[in-house]
Amino acid sequence: MNDKYLKYDALELAQDDAFIRWVKEGGGPRRQEWEAWRARHPEKEQEIEEARLLVQSIVIKEAPANQQRIGQIWNKIDAATEGTATRATAPRLKAYRWIGYAAAAVLALLAAFFFLRPEGAVIVETGYGQVARHVLPDGSAIQLNAGTRISYHEDTWGEARRLELEGEAFFEVEKGSPFIVKTAKGTVEVLGTSFNINTFEGHFDVHCYTGRVQVSANSNQEILTSGQSAQWAENSWQRGSFDAQGSPDWQQGRFEYHSAPLREVFAEMERQFGVRIDAPDSILSRMYTGAYERNSLDSALYRVCWPMKLEAGRDGKIVVIRTEESRE
């Protein structure tokens, strides 16, 4: 068995596919190898146990692992990421949800999304480089973009169809009682329709594809019908129109920008490709117009960097952006 695991801490073990299979399957074909390795390296017992509990805390079971011990491990992760946040003085894109990257990676281990039920709540979250479809108790469906989180109460869903959203998602709502989506900046209420909400980078953008949508922020309300959009900016709604045929570009793996700051462009790349992008502060406010697709990181970097006279270098999951002047 590969002794690379001697260098792994609990988080790294909990992200390893072979380790996950061992914890999940128990009696899998590599069980004896893992047990023998564990016996040969008693000094790794603490890391193994912590990693095992982390994996079990994500895989919901009727008999959960020791919750007190799991809580202690997550507190250690929180403490580590808080330290990272304190040291990060660079642009937001460097740390856009990156300060919690280690924890997010563990949360996304076993599938594109996961379920937790603290006090009756259901939480569905996608990691970086992942999208997922989730069906609600009433049959309504949600497509979550990468780096998105929703939460709702399943036990009271029949009485009140209400959920909270962080990130971006496309909703297909079955007809019935009012369906309410709460975000950090406002709410969206519908009866039966399809619509897209984007809250990334402080935005609150709503696009109505079918039916009728009511958007509210700071007591200001707007009604949208098919092909209409609204963006909350400067304490008021900015209305617009779009082609409502088809689905949002992000669902098709395409990302198009019109005079968008590079800070937002790179933050979306981080989510879509599961990478970290480091860029000089001086370029983050530059405006980019163009598009890229999710099928190739190298192609996406070229499409964004070339017209902006930038260069991109990769080292695994880290991308470093440089200006042409920095080479001289």
C-alpha positions as CSV (number, residue, x, y, z in Angstrom):
1,M,0.0,0.0,0.0
2,N,1.3,3.5,-0.9
3,D,3.1,5.1,2.0
4,K,2.0,8.6,0.7
5,Y,-0.7,8.4,3.4
6,L,2.0,8.9,6.0
7,K,2.1,12.5,5.0
8,Y,-1.7,13.0,5.0
9,D,-3.5,14.8,7.8
10,A,-7.2,14.0,8.7
11,L,-8.6,16.4,6.0
12,E,-6.4,14.9,3.3
13,L,-7.3,11.4,4.2
14,A,-11.0,12.3,4.3
15,Q,-10.7,13.5,0.7
16,D,-9.0,10.4,-0.6
17,D,-11.2,8.1,-2.8
18,A,-9.7,4.9,-1.5
19,F,-10.1,5.9,2.1
20,I,-13.7,7.0,1.5
21,R,-14.5,3.6,0.0
22,W,-12.9,1.8,2.9
23,V,-15.0,3.8,5.4
24,K,-18.2,3.5,3.4
25,E,-17.9,-0.2,2.3
26,G,-16.2,-1.6,5.4
27,G,-15.8,-5.1,3.9
28,G,-14.6,-3.9,0.5
29,P,-11.8,-5.6,-1.4
30,R,-9.1,-3.3,0.1
31,R,-10.2,-3.7,3.7
32,Q,-7.3,-5.9,4.7
33,E,-4.7,-3.5,3.1
34,W,-6.1,-0.6,5.1
35,E,-6.3,-2.6,8.3
36,A,-2.7,-3.8,7.9
37,W,-1.5,-0.3,7.1
38,R,-3.3,1.0,10.2
39,A,-1.7,-1.7,12.3
40,R,1.8,-0.8,11.0
41,H,1.4,2.9,11.7
42,P,-0.1,3.4,15.1
43,E,1.2,7.0,15.1
44,K,-1.5,7.7,12.4
45,E,-4.3,6.4,14.6
46,Q,-5.6,9.9,15.5
47,E,-5.6,11.2,11.9
48,I,-7.4,8.0,10.7
49,E,-10.0,8.2,13.4
50,E,-10.7,11.9,12.7
51,A,-10.9,11.4,9.0
52,R,-13.2,8.4,9.5
53,L,-15.5,10.5,11.6
54,L,-15.5,13.3,9.1
55,V,-16.6,11.0,6.3
56,Q,-19.3,9.4,8.5
57,S,-20.6,12.9,9.5
58,I,-21.3,13.6,5.8
59,V,-22.9,10.2,5.0
60,I,-26.1,10.5,7.0
61,K,-26.9,7.3,8.9
62,E,-29.6,6.3,11.3
63,A,-26.9,5.7,13.9
64,P,-24.6,8.7,13.5
65,A,-21.0,8.8,14.6
66,N,-20.0,10.4,17.9
67,Q,-21.4,13.9,17.4
68,Q,-19.3,15.4,20.2
69,R,-16.1,14.1,18.6
70,I,-17.2,15.3,15.1
71,G,-17.9,18.7,16.5
72,Q,-14.5,18.9,17.9
73,I,-12.9,18.0,14.6
74,W,-15.0,20.6,12.7
75,N,-14.0,23.2,15.3
76,K,-10.4,22.5,14.4
77,I,-11.2,23.0,10.8
78,D,-13.0,26.3,11.6
79,A,-10.0,27.5,13.6
80,A,-7.7,26.7,10.7
81,T,-9.8,28.5,8.1
82,E,-10.3,31.5,10.4
83,G,-6.5,31.8,10.5
84,T,-6.4,31.8,6.8
85,A,-9.0,34.6,6.6
86,T,-6.9,36.7,9.0
87,R,-3.9,36.4,6.8
88,A,-5.7,37.1,3.5
89,T,-5.3,40.8,2.6
90,A,-5.5,40.3,-1.1
91,P,-8.6,40.7,-3.4
92,R,-11.9,39.0,-2.8
93,L,-11.4,36.7,-5.7
94,K,-8.4,35.1,-4.0
95,A,-10.6,34.3,-1.0
96,Y,-14.0,34.0,-2.5
97,R,-15.3,31.2,-0.3
98,W,-11.6,30.1,-0.5
99,I,-11.0,30.6,3.2
100,G,-13.3,27.7,3.8
101,Y,-12.0,25.7,0.8
102,A,-10.6,22.8,3.0
103,A,-13.9,22.4,4.8
104,A,-15.9,22.7,1.5
105,A,-13.8,20.1,-0.1
106,V,-14.7,17.6,2.7
107,L,-18.3,18.5,2.5
108,A,-18.3,17.7,-1.2
109,L,-16.6,14.4,-0.9
110,L,-19.3,11.9,-1.6
111,A,-21.5,13.5,-4.2
112,A,-22.3,16.7,-5.9
113,F,-24.4,17.7,-3.0
114,F,-25.1,16.5,0.6
115,F,-27.9,16.5,3.1
116,L,-27.8,17.4,6.7
117,R,-30.7,17.7,9.1
118,P,-30.0,19.9,12.1
119,E,-33.2,20.5,13.9
120,G,-35.4,19.4,11.0
121,A,-33.6,21.5,8.3
122,V,-32.4,20.1,5.0
123,I,-29.3,21.7,3.6
124,V,-28.2,21.1,0.0
125,E,-24.8,22.4,-1.1
126,T,-22.7,22.1,-4.2
127,G,-18.9,22.3,-4.1
128,Y,-16.6,24.0,-6.5
129,G,-16.7,22.5,-9.9
130,Q,-20.1,20.8,-9.2
131,V,-23.7,21.4,-10.2
132,A,-26.6,19.4,-8.9
133,R,-30.4,19.0,-9.3
134,H,-32.5,18.7,-6.2
135,V,-36.2,17.8,-6.1
136,L,-38.3,19.3,-3.3
137,P,-41.0,17.5,-1.4
138,D,-43.8,19.0,-3.6
139,G,-42.0,17.9,-6.8
140,S,-40.6,21.3,-7.6
141,A,-37.0,21.1,-8.9
142,I,-33.9,23.2,-8.3
143,Q,-30.7,23.2,-10.4
144,L,-27.8,24.5,-8.2
145,N,-24.8,26.2,-9.8
146,A,-21.4,25.5,-8.3
147,G,-20.7,26.9,-4.8
148,T,-24.4,27.3,-4.0
149,R,-26.4,26.4,-0.9
150,I,-30.1,26.1,-0.2
151,S,-31.9,25.2,3.1
152,Y,-35.5,24.5,4.0
153,H,-37.6,22.6,6.5
154,E,-39.0,19.4,5.1
155,D,-41.3,18.7,8.0
156,T,-43.3,22.0,7.4
157,W,-42.9,22.1,3.6
158,G,-46.5,21.2,3.1
159,E,-47.6,24.2,5.2
160,A,-45.1,26.8,3.9
161,R,-43.0,26.4,0.8
162,R,-40.1,28.6,1.9
163,L,-36.3,28.2,1.5
164,E,-33.1,30.2,1.7
165,L,-30.6,30.6,-1.1
166,E,-26.9,31.5,-1.2
167,G,-25.4,31.5,-4.7
168,E,-27.2,30.8,-7.9
169,A,-30.0,28.4,-8.8
170,F,-32.7,27.8,-11.4
171,F,-36.2,26.9,-10.1
172,E,-39.0,25.0,-11.7
173,V,-41.9,25.4,-9.3
174,E,-45.0,23.2,-9.2
175,K,-48.3,25.1,-8.8
176,G,-49.7,25.4,-5.3
177,S,-49.3,27.6,-2.3
178,P,-46.9,30.6,-2.4
179,F,-43.3,29.5,-3.0
180,I,-40.8,31.9,-1.3
181,V,-37.1,32.1,-1.8
182,K,-35.2,34.3,0.8
183,T,-31.8,35.7,0.0
184,A,-29.5,38.1,1.8
185,K,-30.8,41.1,-0.1
186,G,-34.5,40.3,-0.6
187,T,-37.1,37.7,-1.4
188,V,-38.8,36.1,-4.5
189,E,-42.4,34.8,-4.3
190,V,-44.2,32.8,-7.0
191,L,-47.1,30.3,-7.3
192,G,-45.9,28.2,-10.2
193,T,-43.2,29.2,-12.6
194,S,-39.6,28.8,-13.6
195,F,-36.9,31.4,-12.8
196,N,-33.3,32.0,-12.1
197,I,-31.8,33.8,-9.0
198,N,-28.1,34.9,-8.8
199,T,-26.7,36.2,-5.5
200,F,-23.0,35.8,-6.1
201,E,-20.6,38.7,-5.5
202,G,-23.3,40.7,-3.8
203,H,-25.8,40.6,-6.7
204,F,-29.5,40.0,-6.5
205,D,-30.6,39.3,-10.1
206,V,-33.8,37.5,-11.0
207,H,-34.8,36.3,-14.5
208,C,-38.4,35.0,-15.0
209,Y,-38.6,32.2,-17.7
210,T,-42.3,31.2,-17.3
211,G,-45.2,32.3,-15.2
212,R,-45.1,35.3,-12.9
213,V,-42.6,36.3,-10.2
214,Q,-42.7,38.9,-7.5
215,V,-39.4,40.3,-6.2
216,S,-39.0,42.3,-3.1
217,A,-36.1,44.2,-1.5
218,N,-36.2,47.0,1.1
219,S,-40.0,47.2,0.7
220,N,-39.6,47.8,-3.0
221,Q,-41.6,45.3,-5.1
222,E,-41.6,44.4,-8.8
223,I,-43.7,41.9,-10.8
224,L,-41.9,40.0,-13.6
225,T,-43.4,37.9,-16.4
226,S,-41.7,35.6,-18.9
227,G,-38.7,37.2,-20.5
228,Q,-38.4,40.0,-17.9
229,S,-35.5,40.4,-15.4
230,A,-34.7,42.6,-12.4
231,Q,-31.5,43.5,-10.8
232,W,-31.3,45.2,-7.3
233,A,-28.7,47.9,-7.6
234,E,-28.2,51.3,-5.8
235,N,-31.3,50.6,-3.6
236,S,-33.7,50.2,-6.6
237,W,-34.8,47.7,-9.1
238,Q,-33.2,47.9,-12.6
239,R,-35.5,46.1,-15.0
240,G,-34.5,44.4,-18.3
241,S,-35.6,41.8,-20.9
242,F,-34.0,38.7,-22.3
243,D,-34.8,35.6,-24.5
244,A,-36.7,33.3,-22.2
245,Q,-36.4,30.3,-24.6
246,G,-34.2,27.6,-23.3
247,S,-32.4,27.8,-20.0
248,P,-29.8,30.0,-18.3
249,D,-26.3,30.0,-19.9
250,W,-24.7,28.5,-16.8
251,Q,-26.8,25.4,-17.1
252,Q,-25.4,24.9,-20.6
253,G,-21.8,25.4,-19.3
254,R,-21.4,28.8,-20.9
255,F,-20.5,32.1,-19.1
256,E,-20.9,35.4,-20.9
257,Y,-20.0,38.8,-19.6
258,H,-20.6,42.4,-20.6
259,S,-18.3,44.9,-18.9
260,A,-17.9,42.7,-15.8
261,P,-15.0,43.3,-13.4
262,L,-12.3,40.6,-13.6
263,R,-12.9,40.0,-9.9
264,E,-16.3,38.5,-10.7
265,V,-15.1,36.7,-13.8
266,F,-12.3,34.9,-11.8
267,A,-14.5,34.2,-8.9
268,E,-16.9,32.3,-11.2
269,M,-14.0,30.4,-12.7
270,E,-12.9,29.3,-9.2
271,R,-16.4,27.9,-8.6
272,Q,-16.8,26.2,-12.0
273,F,-13.4,24.6,-12.2
274,G,-12.6,24.0,-8.5
275,V,-9.3,26.0,-8.6
276,R,-7.8,28.9,-6.7
277,I,-6.9,32.0,-8.8
278,D,-4.3,34.5,-7.5
279,A,-4.2,37.8,-9.4
280,P,-2.7,41.2,-8.7
281,D,-5.0,43.7,-7.0
282,S,-4.3,46.2,-9.8
283,I,-6.2,44.2,-12.5
284,L,-9.3,43.2,-10.5
285,S,-11.4,46.2,-11.5
286,R,-10.6,45.9,-15.2
287,M,-13.8,45.3,-17.2
288,Y,-14.1,42.2,-19.3
289,T,-16.5,41.5,-22.2
290,G,-16.5,38.0,-23.6
291,A,-17.4,34.4,-22.9
292,Y,-15.9,31.0,-22.0
293,E,-17.2,27.5,-21.6
294,R,-16.9,25.0,-18.7
295,N,-15.4,22.2,-20.8
296,S,-11.8,23.4,-20.6
297,L,-10.0,25.5,-17.9
298,D,-7.1,26.2,-20.3
299,S,-9.5,27.4,-23.0
300,A,-11.4,29.5,-20.5
301,L,-8.2,31.2,-19.2
302,Y,-7.1,31.9,-22.7
303,R,-10.4,33.5,-23.6
304,V,-10.3,35.8,-20.6
305,C,-6.6,36.6,-20.4
306,W,-5.6,37.0,-24.0
307,P,-7.8,40.1,-24.8
308,M,-6.9,41.6,-21.4
309,K,-3.1,41.2,-22.1
310,L,-2.7,38.9,-19.2
311,E,-0.8,35.6,-18.7
312,A,-2.0,32.6,-16.7
313,G,0.2,29.9,-15.2
314,R,-1.0,26.7,-13.6
315,D,0.3,24.6,-10.8
316,G,-2.2,21.9,-10.1
317,K,-5.3,23.6,-8.6
318,I,-3.6,27.0,-8.3
319,V,-3.7,29.5,-11.2
320,V,-1.5,32.5,-11.1
321,I,-2.4,35.5,-13.3
322,R,0.3,37.9,-14.4
323,T,0.4,41.1,-16.4
324,E,2.7,41.4,-19.4
325,E,4.5,44.2,-17.6
326,S,5.4,41.9,-14.7
327,R,7.6,39.8,-17.1
328,E,9.9,42.7,-17.9
